[in-house]
Amino acid sequence: MKIEMKNISKSFGTNKVLEAIDLTINSGEVHALMGENGAGKSTLMNILTGLFPASGGEIEIDKEDKTFKNPQEASRGRRIWH
């Protein structure tokens, strides 16, 4: 399985919290996101897990575009520890 987040952005009202974020995760890999408080780590994972919709960009899983309606749909076959 390959997960690609391309050019992800997120705004809450006029507050832009993520801009042009790219992340690729291949099957079997373990990744850690590190950064200062308020850097957007949790927001990015909330987009990946379907809790928040992205304001822009795309998510592909195995080269197939994905838009998640809810966290249950996003979690099918995937796990995240936060």
LINSULHU-V231832 format. One record per residue. N is the residue number from 1. RES is the residue in three letters. D_CENTER is the distance of its C-alpha to the mean C-alpha in Angstrom with 1 decimal. Layout:
# LINSULHU-V231832
{{N;RES;D_CENTER} {N;RES;D_CENTER}}
This chain:
# LINSULHU-V231832
{{1;MET;15.1} {2;LYS;12.9} {3;ILE;9.2} {4;GLU;8.5} {5;MET;6.1} {6;LYS;9.1} {7;ASN;10.4} {8;ILE;7.6} {9;SER;9.7} {10;LYS;10.2} {11;SER;13.8} {12;PHE;15.7} {13;GLY;19.0} {14;THR;20.3} {15;ASN;18.2} {16;LYS;15.5} {17;VAL;13.1} {18;LEU;10.6} {19;GLU;12.2} {20;ALA;11.8} {21;ILE;9.0} {22;ASP;9.1} {23;LEU;8.0} {24;THR;9.9} {25;ILE;10.7} {26;ASN;14.0} {27;SER;15.7} {28;GLY;17.5} {29;GLU;15.8} {30;VAL;14.9} {31;HIS;12.8} {32;ALA;13.2} {33;LEU;11.5} {34;MET;14.6} {35;GLY;15.7} {36;GLU;17.9} {37;ASN;17.6} {38;GLY;15.8} {39;ALA;13.9} {40;GLY;10.5} {41;LYS;9.2} {42;SER;9.1} {43;THR;7.8} {44;LEU;4.5} {45;MET;4.8} {46;ASN;6.4} {47;ILE;4.3} {48;LEU;3.0} {49;THR;6.7} {50;GLY;8.1} {51;LEU;9.7} {52;PHE;9.0} {53;PRO;9.1} {54;ALA;8.0} {55;SER;11.4} {56;GLY;11.2} {57;GLY;9.9} {58;GLU;9.0} {59;ILE;7.3} {60;GLU;10.1} {61;ILE;11.2} {62;ASP;14.7} {63;LYS;15.2} {64;GLU;14.8} {65;ASP;12.8} {66;LYS;10.9} {67;THR;10.8} {68;PHE;10.7} {69;LYS;13.7} {70;ASN;13.2} {71;PRO;11.8} {72;GLN;14.6} {73;GLU;13.7} {74;ALA;10.1} {75;SER;11.8} {76;ARG;14.5} {77;GLY;15.2} {78;ARG;12.4} {79;ARG;12.5} {80;ILE;10.8} {81;TRP;13.2} {82;HIS;12.7}}
